Amino acid sequence: MSYSAEMLETVKYLIGSIGPSGYGSKSTAEQVTECCPDLSSLTAIITGATSGIGAETARVLAKRGARLILPARSLKAAEDAKARIVSEFPDTEIFLMALDLSHFLLTKLLLKKMTETARATGVQGRIVNVSSSIHGWFSGDEMEANVTVNCVHPGIVRTRLTRDREGFITDLVFFLASKLLKRIPQAAATSCYVATHPRLANVSGKYFADCNEASTSKLGSNSFEAARLWSASELMVSRYSEAVFD
């Protein structure tokens, strides 16, 4: 991408310019799901749902009627997240699981179950990776599965950067940076858009930012390197999967 193109994208981001999807960097998760008022036929597995972007994603999908599965390393944190959602949407069906999906093997096993479910129900499954480089290589088509795989960049989120620090310099840096940061409802928008919007049915292997398809870095779109990483990861876990799960 040329310097002028980068500057144009930056300006669009700052002013919240609307893209081809009808949404932009200022759009919120609630706004991008307004066209999907009834998601009661869907089950959403949301990692990181105990705080931040994941929590807002879970809240908005609950508002639209989706059934939620919240895997978390801490069941206490998951229970707190469930309580917050139920207090706002009492009819939400929520299941909690003590689970750590950080290991590639566990993700791989979950993918198999997801493809089987998509085939059996006819409901398209959607995998939304947050800032991953595998989107350009693995799109779900290779498995002939009714599952799409896309990647999203949520943006830089406005958080409590000054939590443990005070002073003029810190306050100044935070003030300047805050003009570039998103609020959590805005940061959750792209994930919710890619996971639910009817326009993206059968769209797979793409990268999205600010609720619009975007270009990746050169490395991020390198299919050769992505294939190498995937193969190496499969090789590492294949030696131990049977021993661990037998």
C-alpha positions in Angstrom: 0.0 0.0 0.0 1.4 3.4 -1.0 1.9 6.2 1.5 -1.0 8.2 0.1 -3.3 5.2 0.4 -2.2 4.7 4.0 -2.9 8.3 4.8 -6.4 8.0 3.2 -7.2 4.9 5.2 -6.0 6.7 8.4 -8.3 9.7 7.7 -11.2 7.4 7.0 -10.6 5.6 10.3 -10.4 8.9 12.3 -13.6 10.4 10.9 -15.5 7.1 10.9 -16.1 7.1 7.2 -18.6 4.5 6.0 -17.3 1.7 3.8 -18.9 -0.5 1.2 -20.6 -2.5 3.9 -22.5 0.5 5.2 -20.4 0.6 8.4 -17.1 2.1 9.5 -14.7 2.5 12.5 -17.3 4.3 14.6 -20.0 1.6 14.1 -20.9 -0.4 17.2 -21.7 -4.1 17.6 -25.4 -3.3 18.3 -25.6 -1.3 15.1 -24.1 -3.9 12.8 -26.4 -6.6 14.2 -29.6 -4.6 13.8 -30.3 -6.5 10.5 -30.2 -9.8 12.5 -32.8 -9.2 15.3 -33.4 -13.0 15.7 -30.4 -15.2 16.1 -32.2 -17.8 18.2 -31.2 -20.5 15.7 -27.5 -19.9 16.3 -25.1 -21.1 19.0 -22.1 -18.8 19.6 -18.9 -20.0 21.3 -17.1 -16.9 22.4 -13.6 -17.0 23.9 -12.5 -14.2 26.1 -16.1 -13.4 27.0 -15.4 -12.5 30.6 -14.2 -9.0 29.8 -13.5 -6.4 27.1 -14.4 -7.1 23.4 -15.5 -10.7 24.1 -17.9 -9.6 26.8 -19.5 -7.0 24.6 -19.7 -9.5 21.7 -21.5 -12.0 24.1 -23.8 -9.3 25.4 -24.9 -8.2 21.9 -25.4 -11.7 20.6 -27.5 -12.4 23.7 -29.6 -9.4 22.9 -30.2 -10.8 19.4 -31.3 -14.2 20.9 -28.3 -16.4 20.3 -27.5 -19.3 22.5 -24.1 -18.7 24.2 -21.3 -21.1 25.2 -18.6 -19.3 27.2 -15.4 -21.2 27.7 -13.1 -19.7 30.3 -10.0 -20.7 32.3 -11.8 -19.3 35.4 -15.3 -20.5 36.0 -15.8 -17.8 38.5 -15.1 -15.1 35.9 -17.4 -16.9 33.5 -20.2 -17.0 36.1 -19.8 -13.3 36.7 -20.0 -12.7 32.9 -23.2 -14.9 32.7 -24.7 -13.0 35.6 -24.2 -9.6 33.8 -25.8 -10.9 30.6 -28.7 -12.5 32.3 -29.4 -9.4 34.4 -30.0 -7.6 31.1 -31.4 -10.4 29.0 -33.1 -12.9 31.4 -34.1 -15.4 28.7 -30.6 -16.0 27.3 -29.5 -19.6 27.3 -25.9 -19.7 28.5 -23.6 -22.6 29.0 -20.2 -22.3 30.9 -17.2 -24.4 30.3 -13.9 -24.6 32.1 -11.7 -24.7 29.1 -8.4 -23.4 27.8 -8.4 -23.1 24.0 -4.9 -21.6 23.7 -3.4 -24.9 22.5 -3.6 -25.6 18.8 -4.7 -29.2 19.3 -7.8 -28.2 21.2 -8.8 -25.7 18.4 -8.2 -28.4 15.8 -10.5 -30.9 17.7 -13.2 -28.2 18.0 -13.0 -27.5 14.3 -13.9 -31.1 13.4 -17.0 -31.0 15.6 -18.0 -27.7 14.1 -17.8 -29.0 10.5 -19.8 -32.1 11.5 -22.5 -30.0 13.1 -22.7 -27.6 10.1 -23.2 -30.6 7.7 -25.9 -32.2 9.9 -27.9 -29.0 10.6 -27.4 -27.2 7.3 -26.7 -24.0 9.3 -23.5 -22.4 8.1 -20.8 -22.2 10.8 -18.6 -19.1 11.0 -15.2 -19.0 12.6 -13.9 -15.5 13.3 -10.2 -15.3 14.2 -9.1 -12.0 15.8 -5.9 -10.8 14.2 -4.7 -14.1 12.7 -2.6 -14.7 9.6 -4.2 -18.1 8.6 -7.2 -16.5 7.0 -5.7 -16.4 3.5 -4.7 -20.1 3.5 -7.4 -22.0 5.3 -10.9 -21.0 4.2 -13.0 -24.0 5.0 -13.4 -24.8 1.3 -10.6 -27.4 1.5 -12.7 -29.5 3.8 -15.9 -29.1 1.7 -17.6 -28.0 4.9 -20.4 -25.6 5.4 -18.1 -23.5 7.5 -16.4 -20.1 6.7 -13.2 -18.8 8.2 -12.4 -15.1 8.3 -10.1 -12.9 10.3 -10.9 -9.5 11.9 -8.9 -6.7 13.3 -10.9 -5.1 16.1 -8.8 -1.9 16.2 -7.0 -0.4 19.1 -9.3 -0.4 22.0 -9.7 2.4 24.5 -8.8 1.0 27.9 -7.6 2.2 31.3 -4.0 3.0 30.1 -3.4 5.1 33.2 -4.5 2.5 35.7 -1.3 2.5 37.8 0.3 5.8 36.6 -0.5 9.4 37.1 1.1 12.6 36.0 1.2 15.3 33.3 3.2 13.2 30.8 1.0 10.2 31.2 -2.2 12.2 31.0 -0.9 14.0 27.8 0.0 10.7 26.1 -3.3 9.2 27.0 -5.2 12.3 25.7 -3.4 12.2 22.4 -3.7 8.4 22.0 -7.4 8.4 22.9 -8.2 10.2 19.7 -7.1 7.0 17.8 -8.6 4.4 20.1 -12.0 2.7 19.9 -14.5 2.2 22.6 -15.3 -1.4 23.4 -18.7 -1.4 21.6 -16.9 -0.2 18.5 -14.1 -2.7 18.8 -16.6 -5.6 19.0 -18.4 -4.4 15.9 -16.3 -6.1 13.3 -16.4 -9.5 15.0 -20.2 -9.3 15.3 -20.5 -8.2 11.7 -18.5 -11.0 10.3 -20.1 -13.6 12.6 -23.7 -12.7 11.8 -24.3 -10.5 8.8 -26.3 -12.2 5.9 -24.2 -10.4 3.4 -21.2 -12.5 4.3 -22.8 -15.9 3.8 -20.2 -18.1 2.0 -17.6 -15.4 2.2 -14.4 -17.1 3.5 -10.7 -16.6 3.7 -10.9 -12.8 4.0 -9.6 -10.2 6.4 -11.9 -7.5 7.8 -11.2 -4.2 9.6 -13.7 -1.6 10.6 -16.5 -3.9 9.4 -15.2 -3.9 5.8 -12.9 -6.2 3.8 -9.3 -5.0 4.0 -5.9 -5.8 2.8 -3.4 -7.5 5.0 0.3 -7.1 5.4 2.6 -8.9 3.0 3.4 -11.5 5.5 -0.2 -11.9 6.6 -1.2 -12.9 3.0 1.7 -15.2 2.4 0.0 -18.5 1.8 3.3 -20.4 1.7 4.3 -19.3 5.2 0.8 -19.9 6.5 0.9 -23.4 5.1 4.2 -24.0 6.7 3.0 -22.8 10.1 -0.2 -24.9 9.9 1.8 -28.1 8.9 4.3 -27.6 11.7 1.6 -27.1 14.2 -0.2 -30.3 13.1 3.0 -32.2 13.2 3.7 -31.1 16.8 0.3 -32.1 18.2 -0.2 -35.3 16.2 2.5 -37.0 18.2 0.7 -36.4 21.5 -3.0 -36.1 20.7 -3.8 -39.8 21.1 -1.9 -40.1 24.3 -3.6 -37.0 25.8 -7.2 -37.9 24.9 -7.1 -41.7 25.1 
